Amino acid sequence: MNFKQEEEQSYWEEYYAKHRTNETPSLFAKFVEPFIIDGTSLLELGCGNARDSIFFAKSNKVNVTALDQCQNQINFLNSLGQSNINFEFSDFTNYVSAHKKFDFVYSRFTLHSVDKQGEQRTFNNTYNNLKEGGILFIEVRSIHDELMGQGTQIGPYEYITDHYRRFININEMIDTGLKANFKLIYKLESRDLAPYGDENPPIIRLIFQKSS
């Protein structure tokens, strides 16, 4: 683990120590929910406070595996005794399931928190983690976000303020998915998808399908 990753892990451990839970699902989770079928399985990449994992488990009776690199947060979430959810401490960019394949993989505001190499690993591993015909849902920050340019630039579209953030070029991420053998079935870049307080940045939503 390099220094930057250690700094990031420390930042998010401190963040979630102050924001353990959130009972309100994201707008993206509400958008995705109609696609989810009862009795299926879903893998969440970077669950944070688990607001969306809990929403899917309750509303769809889906068996959820939720990953995060914050060990203290994972310990806390497992202590809640949520039904239909298994919280695992893991780096989602390197996660390969040893036991089963999933019907759905869900990634909200996580792929812009890793570098380009981590993004490619995530797509490759997710393809292997999905069943044939399985669906990958992604929501990320766009290069058209007003926050882009703030902080110290360390690479193309990459900046550090109080934590690392990489802004996403929609066409480049689509290419990453296609290179991992996914089929693109939905794309949107728009405002009003993830407003927060006075902020209403352009957000990217992508849906990919695993198909032979």
C-alpha positions in Angstrom: 0.0 0.0 0.0 1.5 3.4 -1.0 1.4 6.6 1.1 -1.5 8.0 -0.8 -3.7 5.0 -0.2 -2.8 5.1 3.5 -3.8 8.8 3.6 -7.1 8.0 1.9 -8.0 5.1 4.2 -7.3 7.3 7.2 -9.5 10.1 5.8 -12.5 7.8 5.2 -12.1 6.0 8.5 -12.4 9.4 10.2 -15.3 10.5 8.0 -17.4 7.4 8.7 -16.6 7.6 12.4 -18.7 10.7 12.3 -21.2 9.5 9.7 -21.9 5.9 10.7 -25.4 5.5 9.2 -27.8 7.2 6.8 -31.3 5.8 6.5 -32.1 7.7 3.2 -31.1 5.9 0.0 -29.4 7.8 -2.7 -31.3 8.9 -5.8 -29.2 6.5 -7.8 -30.3 3.6 -5.6 -33.9 4.6 -6.3 -33.2 4.7 -10.0 -31.6 1.3 -9.9 -34.2 -0.4 -7.7 -36.7 -1.2 -10.5 -34.0 -3.3 -12.2 -33.4 -5.5 -9.2 -35.3 -8.8 -8.9 -36.3 -10.3 -5.6 -34.2 -13.3 -4.6 -31.1 -12.3 -6.6 -27.7 -11.3 -5.4 -26.0 -7.9 -5.5 -22.4 -6.8 -4.8 -21.8 -3.2 -3.7 -18.3 -1.7 -4.4 -17.5 0.7 -1.5 -20.6 0.7 0.6 -19.6 3.5 3.0 -22.5 3.9 5.5 -24.5 1.2 3.6 -27.5 3.4 3.0 -28.0 1.8 -0.5 -27.1 -1.8 0.5 -29.7 -1.7 3.3 -32.2 -0.2 0.9 -31.7 -2.9 -1.7 -31.8 -5.7 0.9 -35.1 -4.4 2.4 -37.0 -3.3 -0.7 -36.0 -6.2 -2.9 -35.2 -9.1 -0.6 -31.8 -9.3 -2.3 -28.8 -11.0 -0.9 -26.2 -8.2 -0.7 -22.5 -8.4 -0.3 -21.1 -5.0 0.5 -17.4 -4.1 0.4 -15.4 -1.3 2.0 -11.8 -0.6 3.0 -12.8 1.1 6.3 -12.3 -1.8 8.8 -13.9 0.1 11.7 -17.0 0.9 9.6 -17.3 -2.7 8.4 -17.2 -3.8 12.0 -19.8 -1.3 13.0 -22.1 -2.3 10.1 -21.8 -6.0 10.9 -22.7 -5.2 14.5 -26.1 -3.9 13.3 -27.3 -7.4 12.4 -28.9 -6.4 9.1 -30.6 -9.3 7.4 -29.7 -10.3 3.8 -26.4 -8.4 4.0 -22.8 -9.5 4.4 -20.3 -6.7 5.0 -16.7 -7.4 4.0 -13.5 -5.5 4.5 -12.0 -5.5 1.0 -10.3 -3.3 -1.7 -13.0 -3.5 -4.3 -10.6 -2.9 -7.1 -9.0 -6.3 -6.4 -12.0 -8.2 -5.3 -12.7 -11.6 -6.9 -15.4 -13.7 -5.3 -14.2 -17.2 -4.4 -17.7 -18.5 -3.7 -20.3 -17.2 -6.1 -21.1 -14.9 -9.0 -23.6 -12.1 -8.6 -26.6 -11.0 -10.6 -25.9 -7.3 -10.1 -22.9 -5.1 -9.1 -23.5 -1.6 -7.8 -20.9 1.2 -7.7 -22.0 4.7 -6.6 -19.3 7.4 -6.1 -16.5 4.9 -5.8 -14.8 4.6 -9.2 -13.8 8.3 -9.1 -12.0 7.6 -5.8 -9.5 5.3 -7.5 -6.9 5.8 -10.2 -7.2 4.7 -13.8 -5.5 1.4 -13.2 -7.8 0.7 -10.3 -10.8 1.5 -12.5 -9.6 -1.0 -15.1 -9.0 -3.7 -12.5 -12.5 -3.1 -11.2 -14.1 -3.6 -14.6 -12.0 -6.7 -15.2 -12.8 -8.3 -11.9 -16.4 -7.2 -12.0 -16.8 -9.0 -15.3 -15.6 -12.2 -13.6 -17.7 -11.6 -10.6 -21.0 -11.3 -12.6 -23.2 -14.1 -13.9 -23.8 -14.2 -17.6 -26.3 -11.4 -18.4 -25.4 -9.7 -15.1 -25.7 -6.0 -14.8 -23.1 -3.4 -13.6 -24.5 0.0 -12.4 -22.2 3.0 -12.1 -22.5 6.6 -10.9 -19.5 8.9 -10.8 -18.4 12.6 -10.9 -17.8 14.1 -14.3 -15.0 16.2 -15.7 -17.6 18.9 -16.0 -18.0 19.1 -12.3 -17.4 22.6 -10.8 -15.1 21.0 -8.3 -12.6 19.9 -11.0 -9.5 22.0 -10.7 -9.7 22.6 -7.0 -6.7 21.4 -5.0 -3.4 20.0 -6.2 -3.4 18.3 -9.6 -1.5 15.0 -9.6 -2.6 13.6 -13.0 -5.1 13.9 -15.8 -8.4 14.8 -14.1 -6.9 13.9 -10.7 -6.7 16.3 -7.7 -6.1 16.2 -4.0 -7.9 18.5 -1.6 -8.6 16.9 1.8 -8.8 13.6 -0.1 -8.2 12.2 -3.5 -10.7 12.6 -6.3 -10.5 11.8 -10.0 -13.1 13.2 -12.4 -14.4 11.0 -15.1 -14.5 11.5 -18.9 -17.7 9.6 -19.9 -16.2 8.3 -23.2 -13.0 7.1 -21.5 -15.0 5.1 -18.9 -17.2 3.6 -21.6 -14.1 2.5 -23.4 -12.7 0.9 -20.2 -16.0 -1.1 -19.9 -15.9 -2.2 -23.5 -12.3 -3.3 -23.2 -13.4 -5.5 -20.3 -15.9 -7.1 -22.7 -19.0 -5.4 -21.3 -21.9 -4.2 -23.4 -23.1 -0.7 -22.7 -26.9 -0.5 -22.3 -27.4 2.9 -20.8 -25.6 6.2 -20.5 -26.5 9.7 -19.1 -24.5 12.8 -18.1 -26.7 15.4 -16.5 -27.4 17.6 -13.5 -30.2 16.9 -11.0 -29.0 13.3 -10.5 -27.2 13.9 -7.1 -27.9 17.3 -5.7 -26.4 18.0 -2.3 -27.1 21.2 -0.5 -26.3 24.0 -2.8 -24.4 21.7 -5.1 -25.9 20.2 -8.3 -23.0 19.0 -10.4 -23.2 17.1 -13.6 -23.1 13.4 -12.8 -22.5 10.3 -15.0 -24.6 7.2 -14.9 -23.7 4.1 -16.8 -25.2 0.6 -17.0 -23.2 -2.3 -18.5 -24.2 -5.9 -19.1 -22.0 -9.0 -19.2 -22.8 -10.9 -22.4 -20.8 -13.4 -24.5 
